Amino acid sequence: MSPRLDIARTRADFEAIIALQRSNHANEVAPDRHGTDGFVYARHEPELLQRFAAYLPQVIVRDPDGQIVGYTLAMPVQLRDSVPELTPMFEQFERLPYRGRPISQWTYFVGGQICVAPAWRGKGLLAALYSESARLAGSTMQLCVTEVALRNEVSLRAHHRLGFLPVGRYRDDHEQWEVLAWPLPAAAP
């Protein structure tokens, strides 16, 4: 059996996302493996993910036994103040251009975080997760925008392969980031 896409709906789903997030957090992955294994940076609580889900579906991948082995968090712009550590990112969206206009002037959602369990990597799940998130976000969304730490080389390469376009870089108190925009069908001229 193959893994299957689903939407996180229950508290158990959100807790499973948090468990996968914690095991792949930058503090848990050996620093010498950050560039090759990838990592996630933010830490969330189930309640925040439930708030995200009230606006946008949170796509997950289940293995044949039903366990969550991957997720992508679709963060609605309306909740930008819910994650204070992302304030520098949203400030960049006010000034960084995509096709001649600041990102903030487009309708977009934030690819808030994406993670696939190590045993399931290299199987096309990253593309499947993002594609399903974009489909479920609806036809009014023009972009999916995210940021990736420059030292997370494997994630940068994967995002570029999927068609995410670099729109700028910045440094906050902890990392140097590349901001990436992925044009959705509604963004076509």
C-alpha positions in Angstrom: 0.0 0.0 0.0 1.1 3.5 -0.7 1.0 6.5 1.7 -2.1 8.6 1.3 -2.9 12.3 1.6 -5.4 13.4 4.2 -6.3 16.5 6.2 -5.6 16.9 9.9 -8.9 17.0 11.8 -8.5 15.7 15.2 -6.5 16.6 18.3 -4.6 13.3 17.8 -3.7 14.4 14.3 -2.3 17.7 15.5 -0.4 16.0 18.3 1.1 13.6 15.7 2.2 16.6 13.7 3.8 18.1 16.8 5.6 14.9 17.5 7.1 14.7 14.0 7.9 18.4 14.2 9.8 17.9 17.5 11.8 15.0 16.2 12.9 17.0 13.2 13.5 20.3 15.0 16.9 22.0 14.4 17.8 21.3 18.0 17.2 17.6 17.6 18.9 17.1 14.2 22.7 16.9 14.6 24.1 20.3 13.4 26.5 18.6 10.9 23.3 17.0 9.3 21.3 20.2 8.9 22.3 20.7 5.3 21.7 17.1 4.2 18.8 15.9 6.4 17.0 19.2 6.7 15.2 20.5 9.8 12.2 22.5 10.9 12.6 25.7 13.0 9.4 26.7 14.6 7.7 24.9 17.4 3.9 24.9 17.6 1.2 23.7 19.9 -1.9 21.7 18.9 -4.2 24.7 19.7 -2.4 26.9 17.2 -2.6 24.3 14.5 -6.3 23.9 15.1 -6.6 27.7 14.6 -4.7 27.4 11.3 -7.1 24.6 10.3 -10.1 26.8 11.0 -8.9 28.9 8.0 -7.0 26.5 5.7 -6.8 22.7 5.6 -3.6 21.3 7.1 -2.5 18.5 4.7 -0.9 15.3 6.1 0.5 12.1 4.7 -0.4 8.8 6.4 1.5 5.6 6.0 -0.4 2.3 5.3 -0.9 1.9 9.0 -2.5 5.3 9.3 0.4 7.0 11.1 1.3 10.6 10.1 4.6 10.6 8.3 4.5 14.0 6.7 2.7 17.3 6.9 2.6 20.8 5.5 1.2 23.7 7.6 -0.7 26.2 5.6 -0.6 29.4 7.7 -3.3 32.0 7.0 -2.1 35.6 6.8 -4.9 36.5 9.2 -3.0 34.7 12.0 0.3 36.4 11.4 0.4 37.8 15.0 -0.2 34.3 16.4 3.5 33.4 15.9 5.6 36.3 17.1 8.9 34.7 15.9 7.5 35.1 12.3 7.2 38.9 12.5 10.5 39.4 10.7 9.2 37.2 7.8 6.0 39.1 7.5 7.9 42.4 7.5 9.9 41.1 4.5 6.6 40.3 2.8 5.7 44.0 3.1 8.8 45.0 1.0 10.0 42.1 -1.1 8.6 42.1 -4.6 7.1 39.3 -6.7 6.5 40.3 -10.3 7.0 44.0 -9.4 4.6 44.2 -6.4 5.3 43.5 -2.7 4.2 40.0 -1.7 1.7 41.5 0.7 -0.3 42.9 -2.3 -0.9 39.3 -3.5 -3.4 36.9 -2.1 -1.3 34.2 -0.5 -0.9 31.7 2.2 2.3 30.9 4.0 3.8 27.5 3.6 4.2 27.6 7.4 6.4 24.4 7.7 6.8 21.2 5.9 8.2 17.9 7.1 8.5 14.3 5.9 9.8 11.5 8.2 13.2 10.3 7.2 12.1 6.9 6.1 9.6 8.5 3.7 11.8 11.1 2.1 12.7 11.0 -1.6 9.3 9.5 -2.6 7.7 12.7 -4.0 5.7 13.5 -0.8 7.0 17.1 -0.6 5.5 17.9 -4.0 2.3 16.0 -3.1 1.8 17.9 0.1 2.4 21.3 -1.4 0.2 20.6 -4.4 -2.7 19.4 -2.2 -2.3 22.5 0.0 -2.5 24.7 -3.0 -5.5 22.9 -4.4 -7.4 23.1 -1.1 -6.5 26.7 -0.5 -8.8 27.6 -3.4 -8.7 29.4 -6.7 -8.5 32.9 -5.1 -5.0 32.3 -3.7 -2.2 33.5 -6.0 0.9 32.5 -4.1 2.3 30.1 -1.5 5.1 31.9 0.2 7.7 30.5 2.6 11.1 31.0 3.9 13.9 28.5 4.2 17.1 28.8 6.3 20.1 29.0 4.0 21.9 26.3 5.9 19.0 23.9 5.2 20.4 23.1 1.8 18.3 20.0 1.2 15.1 22.0 1.7 16.2 24.9 -0.5 17.0 22.5 -3.3 13.7 20.7 -2.9 11.8 24.0 -3.0 13.6 25.2 -6.1 12.9 21.9 -7.8 9.2 22.3 -7.1 9.2 25.7 -8.8 9.5 28.0 -5.8 11.2 31.2 -6.9 13.6 33.1 -4.7 12.4 36.7 -4.1 14.9 37.8 -1.5 17.1 37.1 1.6 17.3 38.5 5.0 18.8 37.8 8.4 17.0 37.8 11.7 18.4 37.3 15.2 19.0 33.6 14.5 19.3 32.7 10.8 19.8 33.9 7.3 16.6 33.1 5.3 15.7 32.9 1.7 12.1 34.0 0.9 10.4 31.9 -1.8 7.2 32.4 -3.7 5.4 29.6 -5.6 2.9 30.9 -8.2 -0.4 29.2 -8.1 -2.8 29.0 -11.1 -4.6 32.1 -9.9 -1.3 34.0 -10.3 -1.0 33.4 -14.0 -1.0 36.7 -16.0 
